[in-house]
Amino acid sequence: MKKTLVIGATGQIGRVAVRALAEDGWAVLAASRGADCDVRWPEDVRTVRLDREDDAALAEALGDGVDLVVDTVAFTAAHARQYAGLGDRIGSAVVLSSGAVYRDGRGRSFDTQDQPDGFPEYPVPIPESQPTVEPGDSTYGTRKIRIERELLALGEKLPVTLLRAGAVYGPYCRTPRELYFVKRNLDGRRTRVLAHGGLSRFHPVSVHNIAELVRLAAARPGSRVLNAGDPDAPTVAEMGAAIDAVMGVGGETVTVTVPGAAPARNVGVTPWTTPHPVVYDMSAAERELGYRAVTTYTDSVAETVGWLAERLGDRDWREAFPKMAKNYDPSVDLFDYAAEDEWLERRRS
């Protein structure tokens, strides 16, 4: 039986990847800070406590060697260098990267989106050959591309599949975009405002589709970069409608669309709102791995909605999801109902 070490096993992607690999016949060692076990994993999955920053601990977890490492939490150049030093114990690897590495023809990327006219205008869809930001340590995107290049430089010494993921969704997410609609529905907020006509498209990817890509790449080792996205890229209005349907409020919600940018501060902007579409080309994964998505946004978002509602409960959303709150400017309030009401009143008058 082939052996695999999954790093970040109890994160939103790791949990599903562990199960997919175990059910596919792999002997899985699930590594996390707490050495926790997910009740949905097969009984033969083993767990190990691992601090990713501890090189010695990682070497110990690898033991005499494994056929595969799946890494969902590679965030720094130091993490990439760990592979260079331990590559002789690893048959191949699948490492999570991000679509944030791409730049457009004018050099714009997610790193410039807060600047005037700074949001990138990518081709639709974005192929893996699209230019990327320069490697560095200053932003999430520059760190991810640095990891990619250092791992690909290992060549035949260690075949690595890098998955450039879109907007990941699923239970256990620390920065859940779906909270934008779920909390509104739980609060009885039946009117919403969407900028750009509600037509923004920011390609989502289910943790189940990522797990399928991991499973396929594990069976076909190689040095490659592949996009990771759902089979469809719904608009933000369609995402809201899918969540409304799950929560049983579809007929009660009134969506007010604005043709351009946000009409007022804290009004009309969602975690998916973009002036230009961000859609990833999945044909390379289909061609190289035989990838076929196992689910769609509409079919799988209910799982995310249920988990979010349970975790949020009666708590303030910032307490329930502190990392998400930290990611936003303190002056940005995703749930500023007073600002929305004021704008709607002005619009009616």
C-alpha angles and dihedrals in degrees: 000000000000117000128224135183114210113200114204091022097165096050121101094269098035095056093058095038091054091053094045093051094044091051088049091060102266123138099234129205106192112207125197139141092260099035086230126171127222114224090223093062120100113261094249094064108112124209133212134186111242135175102201092210092059109089093190092052091051091050090050092050090053091052112174089348145288133231093230142018119199111196120192096165107051103137108147142048088247089063090053091050090055087068092052090056097042101033093112088067096050126075096196140331141220112205128186115236130164144245085236088088093074125099129188130236091276094052094256121143140156085287091066099040094106092056122091106280086355102132111108121247105213129184114263108267108021113226123208088250091068111120116262138211118270116270117258146119102260103089142018091256096048091048092050094051090048089055090048094053095045092050095045089050088067088072116173091358088076123005108216129188111203116201115206100206127204125212100329119214135180140098119313094034112152093203104035113184090192088069087080091071099027095057092046091054093046089050091053091247102158100172123068134178122216125190123217090035091292087282099116112131121201106169111242126205126200119225086235092059090047089051089052090052089049091050093050095045090050089058093046108042117199145133105262147125119231135177118239117210144132118266089256135036106212123197119255089254090054091049091052091049091051091052091046090054092051091050094045097242100105095118094046101054123097114199118200112197126202117204096220139026125326108307095215141002112293091004125114101358122118130177088263098045112126132158090222129036122261107203125158126219109235098183095100092057090048091049100042101035104021087243119185117174114248095207146008133228093256093048098046108031092087090074090056093045093052093050093047094050091050095046094045095048110148095330128114107263091237090059093046094046108024095163091055091050090049092052092062128071107262089238092058114090114189090194103043096146093167091059091048092049092049092051093045091050092051089048092054095047 
